[in-house]
Amino acid sequence: MNDLQIPDGLGFEGRVAIVSGGGAAGDGIGNGRAAAILLARAGCKVCVVDQLADAAERTVEMIAAEGGEAAALAADVTSEDDCRAMVAATLERFGRLDFLDNNIGIGSRGSVVDEDPEIWRRVMQVNVETMFLAAKYAIPAMIESGGGAIVNVSSISALRPRGLTAYTVSKGAAIALTRAMAVDHGGEGVRVNCVAPGPVYTPMVYAGGMSDQAREQRRLASVLKIEGTGWDVGHTVRFLLSDQARYITGQTIVVDGGVTLLAPERDAQG
């Protein structure tokens, strides 16, 4: 055995994370809220960022109820000024920045023939440019703090196209951006990985009025025949940010119950 000590713990005590898209409707558990709560449970201080102040504040309340420490920030991460201010506010409040969970995204349907160019541009802006802008200001702060880690949230749609072309391209770009940033900043002590969720059941899904039949269809679409939730994504994000993932960078972890092992159903939601 060599002298290198492999960490037994997660390594979050005294460290600070930004979770974008960290709110959710009501008390629902979306991917970002789950990650924020789980990071706080592990001892991390969390800046919960959401476009809706109430949603971010509710996540902070949930963290505080468990004895964790977090701050809410309303921001539009499609704005460069807001991304710069987001990092500055985190440094002012907590004194450092170690982690970033890029968890912003919107969907769209249709082929390149069907898609409206304005919607195409908006999907790229929200799903890709937000990751670029957040990382642009977060990475120098992480380096100043001694290094850190980033997780970008993609989708299995990047790996299994099914009639959501703009969304698929944007989520594929998230994977490419992850790999590029991992190479660019690994030597500066910053790891960058990606999570590609499958059809997890979150507030964003059920707020759209999904029927019980469609929900059951999604559950049965997985190899495991179980329903994924925001917690499944949150646990994966926390692992990739943790010291236990110290030798992992530039990778995409699929969290889908095995859905991508099966033939796609083009009319399925997920």
FIMAR-730007 format. One record per residue (C-alpha): residue number from 1; x, y, z. Coordinates in nm, 4 decimals, always signed. Example, Ala and Ser with C-alpha at 12.3 -4.5 7.8 and 13.67 -1.06 7.14 Angstrom:
// FIMAR-730007
- pos/px/py/pz
- 1/+1.2300/-0.4500/+0.7800
- 2/+1.3670/-0.1060/+0.7140
***
This chain:
// FIMAR-730007
- pos/px/py/pz
- 1/+0.0000/+0.0000/+0.0000
- 2/+0.1336/+0.3442/-0.0855
- 3/+0.1317/+0.6448/+0.1434
- 4/-0.1623/+0.8177/-0.0267
- 5/-0.4585/+0.8395/+0.2056
- 6/-0.7863/+0.7663/+0.0289
- 7/-1.0575/+0.9677/+0.2031
- 8/-1.3052/+0.7758/+0.4155
- 9/-1.5529/+1.0646/+0.4331
- 10/-1.7178/+1.2863/+0.1751
- 11/-1.5051/+1.5897/+0.2574
- 12/-1.7783/+1.8532/+0.2745
- 13/-1.7220/+1.9924/+0.6247
- 14/-1.6330/+2.3610/+0.6067
- 15/-1.6737/+2.3734/+0.2299
- 16/-1.9184/+2.5705/+0.0162
- 17/-2.1375/+2.4861/-0.2826
- 18/-2.3559/+2.6759/-0.5262
- 19/-2.6581/+2.4822/-0.6493
- 20/-2.8304/+2.6517/-0.9419
- 21/-3.1912/+2.5546/-0.9964
- 22/-3.2013/+2.4651/-0.6277
- 23/-3.5665/+2.5477/-0.5790
- 24/-3.8784/+2.3480/-0.6624
- 25/-4.2537/+2.3917/-0.6562
- 26/-4.3938/+2.3759/-0.3037
- 27/-4.2248/+2.1085/-0.0953
- 28/-4.1438/+1.8932/-0.3972
- 29/-3.8015/+1.7375/-0.4424
- 30/-3.6409/+1.8262/-0.7721
- 31/-3.2872/+1.7373/-0.8737
- 32/-3.1397/+2.0662/-0.7520
- 33/-3.3256/+2.0763/-0.4208
- 34/-3.2268/+1.7168/-0.3481
- 35/-2.8600/+1.7940/-0.4161
- 36/-2.8707/+2.1046/-0.1969
- 37/-3.0281/+1.9178/+0.0962
- 38/-2.7894/+1.6229/+0.0661
- 39/-2.4839/+1.8473/+0.0475
- 40/-2.5994/+2.0342/+0.3577
- 41/-2.6593/+1.7066/+0.5412
- 42/-2.2958/+1.6198/+0.4738
- 43/-2.1763/+1.9458/+0.6309
- 44/-2.1478/+2.1657/+0.3234
- 45/-2.2673/+2.5256/+0.3273
- 46/-2.4944/+2.5842/+0.0304
- 47/-2.5926/+2.8867/-0.1743
- 48/-2.9287/+2.7868/-0.3215
- 49/-2.9896/+2.9756/-0.6445
- 50/-3.3182/+2.9901/-0.8289
- 51/-3.4959/+3.2360/-1.0538
- 52/-3.7851/+3.2274/-0.8055
- 53/-3.6851/+3.3654/-0.4657
- 54/-3.9632/+3.1787/-0.2836
- 55/-3.8489/+2.8448/-0.4240
- 56/-3.4890/+2.9028/-0.3178
- 57/-3.5976/+3.0215/+0.0264
- 58/-3.8114/+2.7114/+0.0777
- 59/-3.5086/+2.4905/+0.0092
- 60/-3.3090/+2.6913/+0.2633
- 61/-3.5899/+2.6454/+0.5178
- 62/-3.5812/+2.2697/+0.4614
- 63/-3.2040/+2.2663/+0.5107
- 64/-3.2257/+2.4823/+0.8243
- 65/-3.4904/+2.2517/+0.9702
- 66/-3.2287/+1.9740/+0.9640
- 67/-2.9597/+2.1929/+1.1203
- 68/-2.7768/+2.2739/+0.7968
- 69/-2.6500/+2.6098/+0.6768
- 70/-2.7634/+2.7668/+0.3509
- 71/-2.8495/+3.0968/+0.1881
- 72/-3.1059/+3.1719/-0.0803
- 73/-3.0309/+3.3832/-0.3846
- 74/-3.2694/+3.4840/-0.6610
- 75/-3.0808/+3.5027/-0.9910
- 76/-3.1284/+3.4579/-1.3631
- 77/-2.8269/+3.2508/-1.4647
- 78/-2.8798/+3.3338/-1.8312
- 79/-2.7425/+3.6745/-1.7269
- 80/-2.3654/+3.7137/-1.7076
- 81/-2.4081/+3.9883/-1.4487
- 82/-2.6218/+3.7606/-1.2319
- 83/-2.3684/+3.4772/-1.2553
- 84/-2.0873/+3.7102/-1.1563
- 85/-2.2994/+3.8411/-0.8674
- 86/-2.3962/+3.4868/-0.7643
- 87/-2.0334/+3.3926/-0.7072
- 88/-1.9548/+3.7246/-0.5406
- 89/-2.2505/+3.6856/-0.3024
- 90/-2.1401/+3.3323/-0.2116
- 91/-1.7859/+3.4496/-0.1361
- 92/-1.9160/+3.7410/+0.0697
- 93/-2.1461/+3.5166/+0.2733
- 94/-1.9290/+3.2074/+0.3165
- 95/-1.5741/+3.3216/+0.2332
- 96/-1.4931/+3.0550/-0.0249
- 97/-1.6341/+2.8405/-0.3065
- 98/-1.5592/+2.4721/-0.3612
- 99/-1.8446/+2.3220/-0.5621
- 100/-2.0932/+2.4070/-0.8357
- 101/-2.4002/+2.2070/-0.9369
- 102/-2.5249/+2.3365/-1.2743
- 103/-2.8853/+2.2238/-1.2669
- 104/-3.0770/+2.4537/-1.5042
- 105/-3.2770/+2.3292/-1.8006
- 106/-3.5871/+2.3623/-2.0159
- 107/-3.7340/+2.1271/-2.2739
- 108/-3.8740/+2.1416/-2.6243
- 109/-4.0202/+1.9005/-2.8779
- 110/-3.9817/+1.8610/-3.2505
- 111/-3.7267/+1.8098/-3.5266
- 112/-3.5111/+2.0754/-3.6895
- 113/-3.7907/+2.1152/-3.9430
- 114/-4.0528/+2.1722/-3.6730
- 115/-3.8541/+2.3813/-3.4268
- 116/-3.8901/+2.7578/-3.4107
- 117/-3.5449/+2.9222/-3.4334
- 118/-3.6209/+3.1452/-3.1355
- 119/-3.7068/+2.8438/-2.9210
- 120/-3.3900/+2.6705/-3.0433
- 121/-3.1788/+2.9665/-2.9328
- 122/-3.3582/+2.9879/-2.5984
- 123/-3.3001/+2.6177/-2.5265
- 124/-2.9291/+2.6563/-2.6031
- 125/-2.9088/+2.9661/-2.3865
- 126/-3.0780/+2.8091/-2.0851
- 127/-2.9356/+2.4575/-2.1111
- 128/-2.5781/+2.5331/-2.2201
- 129/-2.4864/+2.8988/-2.1835
- 130/-2.5904/+2.9044/-1.8178
- 131/-2.3321/+2.6336/-1.7443
- 132/-2.0655/+2.8321/-1.9281
- 133/-2.1468/+3.1554/-1.7441
- 134/-2.1710/+2.9990/-1.3990
- 135/-1.8450/+2.8087/-1.4456
- 136/-1.6704/+3.1154/-1.5909
- 137/-1.6996/+3.2932/-1.2563
- 138/-1.7047/+2.9916/-1.0239
- 139/-1.3808/+2.8297/-1.1411
- 140/-1.1461/+3.1193/-1.0482
- 141/-1.3075/+3.1301/-0.7028
- 142/-1.2584/+2.7544/-0.6643
- 143/-0.8929/+2.7814/-0.7636
- 144/-0.8493/+3.0578/-0.5070
- 145/-1.0006/+2.8239/-0.2476
- 146/-0.7568/+2.5453/-0.3380
- 147/-0.9549/+2.3583/-0.6029
- 148/-1.3039/+2.2175/-0.6331
- 149/-1.5530/+2.0237/-0.8395
- 150/-1.8394/+2.0903/-1.0783
- 151/-2.1323/+1.8758/-1.1866
- 152/-2.3280/+1.9625/-1.4993
- 153/-2.6725/+1.8060/-1.5335
- 154/-2.7427/+1.6632/-1.8794
- 155/-3.0067/+1.4046/-1.9777
- 156/-3.0336/+1.0616/-2.1333
- 157/-3.1870/+1.2464/-2.4273
- 158/-2.8282/+1.3362/-2.5188
- 159/-2.7567/+0.9645/-2.5551
- 160/-3.0897/+0.8457/-2.6949
- 161/-3.2522/+1.0972/-2.9339
- 162/-3.6280/+1.0645/-2.9545
- 163/-3.7897/+1.3622/-3.1176
- 164/-3.6678/+1.6360/-2.8823
- 165/-3.3962/+1.7653/-3.1115
- 166/-3.3103/+2.1044/-2.9616
- 167/-3.3175/+1.9569/-2.6116
- 168/-3.1059/+1.6591/-2.7212
- 169/-2.8441/+1.8839/-2.8817
- 170/-2.8274/+2.1110/-2.5774
- 171/-2.7826/+1.8192/-2.3400
- 172/-2.5196/+1.6693/-2.5678
- 173/-2.3398/+2.0020/-2.5540
- 174/-2.3459/+1.9801/-2.1730
- 175/-2.1514/+1.6538/-2.1959
- 176/-1.9008/+1.8042/-2.4399
- 177/-1.8617/+2.1120/-2.2200
- 178/-1.7997/+1.8864/-1.9202
- 179/-1.5175/+1.7044/-2.0967
- 180/-1.3623/+2.0279/-2.2247
- 181/-1.3685/+2.1941/-1.8814
- 182/-1.2262/+1.8801/-1.7195
- 183/-0.9245/+1.8998/-1.9512
- 184/-0.8890/+2.2773/-1.9246
- 185/-0.8990/+2.2974/-1.5457
- 186/-0.7874/+1.9606/-1.4102
- 187/-0.4347/+2.0909/-1.3659
- 188/-0.5752/+2.3716/-1.1525
- 189/-0.7395/+2.1268/-0.9147
- 190/-1.0933/+2.1473/-1.0530
- 191/-1.2777/+1.8288/-1.1443
- 192/-1.5788/+1.8452/-1.3793
- 193/-1.8315/+1.5661/-1.4272
- 194/-2.1793/+1.5216/-1.5655
- 195/-2.5000/+1.3462/-1.4595
- 196/-2.7487/+1.2286/-1.7221
- 197/-3.0826/+1.1608/-1.5530
- 198/-3.3497/+0.9438/-1.7054
- 199/-3.7252/+0.9802/-1.6499
- 200/-3.7141/+1.0800/-1.2829
- 201/-4.0384/+1.1946/-1.1237
- 202/-3.9913/+1.5535/-1.0077
- 203/-4.2096/+1.8618/-0.9549
- 204/-4.1218/+1.9814/-1.3058
- 205/-4.2742/+1.6589/-1.4405
- 206/-4.5900/+1.6370/-1.2348
- 207/-4.6591/+2.0102/-1.2537
- 208/-4.7290/+1.9457/-1.6215
- 209/-5.0236/+1.7269/-1.5275
- 210/-4.8784/+1.3831/-1.6026
- 211/-5.1448/+1.1133/-1.5855
- 212/-5.1130/+0.8086/-1.3611
- 213/-5.0976/+0.5949/-1.6746
- 214/-4.8054/+0.7928/-1.8173
- 215/-4.6277/+0.7791/-1.4822
- 216/-4.6654/+0.4015/-1.4705
- 217/-4.5399/+0.3750/-1.8291
- 218/-4.2270/+0.5654/-1.7287
- 219/-4.1705/+0.3361/-1.4312
- 220/-4.2012/+0.0237/-1.6432
- 221/-3.9630/+0.1680/-1.9041
- 222/-3.6656/+0.1013/-1.6761
- 223/-3.4844/-0.2286/-1.6415
- 224/-3.5282/-0.2077/-1.2643
- 225/-3.9040/-0.1370/-1.2897
- 226/-3.8802/+0.1294/-1.0212
- 227/-3.9430/+0.5025/-1.0320
- 228/-3.6504/+0.7403/-1.0119
- 229/-3.6733/+1.0637/-0.8138
- 230/-3.4752/+1.3789/-0.7553
- 231/-3.3045/+1.2047/-0.4640
- 232/-3.1409/+0.9578/-0.7042
- 233/-2.9914/+1.2447/-0.9024
- 234/-2.8978/+1.4354/-0.5864
- 235/-2.7072/+1.1423/-0.4398
- 236/-2.5098/+1.1053/-0.7625
- 237/-2.4277/+1.4754/-0.7700
- 238/-2.3103/+1.4644/-0.4090
- 239/-2.0874/+1.1643/-0.4775
- 240/-1.9263/+1.3291/-0.7809
- 241/-1.8561/+1.6453/-0.5811
- 242/-1.7185/+1.4503/-0.2861
- 243/-1.3602/+1.3548/-0.2048
- 244/-1.4566/+0.9931/-0.2726
- 245/-1.4700/+1.0870/-0.6430
- 246/-1.1235/+1.2485/-0.6311
- 247/-0.9983/+1.0406/-0.9270
- 248/-1.3045/+1.0916/-1.1481
- 249/-1.3266/+1.3759/-1.3979
- 250/-1.4691/+1.4333/-1.7447
- 251/-1.7213/+1.1533/-1.7012
- 252/-2.0962/+1.1242/-1.7540
- 253/-2.2897/+0.9102/-1.5054
- 254/-2.6267/+0.7875/-1.6326
- 255/-2.8964/+0.7731/-1.3636
- 256/-3.1895/+0.6064/-1.5367
- 257/-3.2655/+0.2651/-1.3892
- 258/-3.1368/+0.1118/-1.7122
- 259/-3.3777/+0.2906/-1.9485
- 260/-3.1048/+0.3542/-2.2061
- 261/-3.0348/-0.0199/-2.2239
- 262/-3.3705/-0.0676/-2.3939
- 263/-3.5106/+0.0439/-2.7271
- 264/-3.6500/+0.4003/-2.7134
- 265/-4.0172/+0.4843/-2.7186
- 266/-4.0410/+0.8088/-2.9089
- 267/-4.3689/+0.9086/-2.7475
- 268/-4.2511/+0.8397/-2.3924
- 269/-4.1844/+1.1308/-2.1615
- 270/-3.8589/+1.1583/-1.9715
***
